[in-house]
């Protein structure tokens, strides 16, 4: 049975920035949920004759519990959603970058291939057309006389 590769960031900077943006939105949502709960309880407490102080005293702990519950539910869910949403894009970006590094080092002479349906397929096609044209131009300049002179 083949050993599973550990899950890792392919493009850590890009993925961490995207995750930070989404997780910031999750945090703001939790704060808003808690604040709205406290605000609602304060509005309710004003209309009560006998239990106003008890409702006001319990509103902040209740708001914190609502914010905590919102974080507990949305944080893991949004983390998984960010990773699932970024992996196709980041995976294709990683393959393109690795290919270009190999071409620049003279280690790659074939075409760049991405999986069917990758979001950067058009970019890969453009890179393939460019590298084919660059190889052809280089081959034209490297005539047998030029090679013998070198």
N, C-alpha and C positions, 0 to 999 in steps of 0.2 A: 504494500500500500504506500503510495507516494506521500511524502511529508508535505503538509500544507505550509505555504509561505506565510509568515506573519503579516498582518495588515500594517502597512506603513504609508506615510505620506510620500507621494512621488515628487511633488513640487511643494515642499513644506511652506515656503514663504507665501505662495499664492493660496494654498488651501487654508493656511492659518488666518490669513487676512479675510478670506471669505467666511470662515467659521466665526471669527471675531465679530464681524458685522452682523451675522445672523444671531449669534448669542447675545450681542448687545440688545438687539430687538426683543429677544426673549426676556432679558432682564427688565427692560423698560415695560414690557407687557405685564410682568409680575408686579412691578411697583404700581402701575396704573390699576391693576385688579385689586391690590391691597388698599390703595387709596380710595378707590370707589366704594369698597366695602366699609371702610371707616366713615366715609362721607355719608353713606346710606344709613348707617347705624346712628350717626349724630342727628341726621334728619328725623329718624324714627324716635330718638330719645326726646327731642323737643316736644313732640306731641303726647308724650306719656306724662301722667300726673304723678304716679307713685314711684316708678322704677327708673326715672331719668338718670340718677347717679349710677345705678348698677349697669345700665346699658352703656353709658359713657365710659365707665371703668373697663368694661369688657370689649369695647370697640377696637382698641389698639391691638390687644393680643389676637383678636379675631382677624383683623386686617393682616397681621403678620402671618397667621396660619394660612389665610387665603393666598398671600404672596408666595409663601413656601410651597403650598400645594401646586400653584401655577408653575413655579420653577421645577418642582419634582416631576411634573407631567411633561411640560414642554421642552425642558432642557435636553433630556436624552432623545426625545423624538426629533427635535430640530437638529441635533448633532448627527443622527443617522441620516436625516434628510439632506443635510449639507454634504456629507460624504458621498451619499448615493448620487446626488446631483452633480458633484464636481468630478467624480471618477472618470466618466467618459471624456470630458474635456481635458482634464489633467493627464489622463493616460495617453491620449493622442498627442498632447503637447510634449510629454516626456519622450515618446517615441520619435517625434520630429526632431527634438533637440539632440537626442542621442545619435540619430542618423546624421544630422548636420555636423556634429562633432567628429564622427567617424569619417565623413567625406573630407572635412578640413584636414584631418590627420592623414589622409590618403589611404585609409583602411577600407573604405566602402566604395564599390564601383557599381553596385546594383541600384535598383529603384527603391524608393521608400514605399513601404506597403503598410497600410492601416487596415483595421478590421472594417468589414462592410457596415455602413451606417455611422461610422465615427463622425463627430461633428466637424472635424477639421479635414475632411476628405478633400475638399476643394483646394485647401492650402497644400496638402500633400501632392495633389496633381500638379499644382503650379511649381512646387519644388522639383518634382520629377522632370517637368519640361525645362526648367532652368538648368538643372544639373546635366541633362542630356545635351542641351545647347552648349554649355560650358565645356563638357568633355569633347564635343565635336570641334569646337574652336581650338581647344588645346591640341587635339590630334592633328588638325590642319597645320598648326604652327610647328609641330614636331615632325618635320619631314626627315627622310633618311639623312640628308646632308646636314641638317641641324643637329641630329643625334650624333653623327660622326664628329662634328666639330666640338661637341660638348664632352 
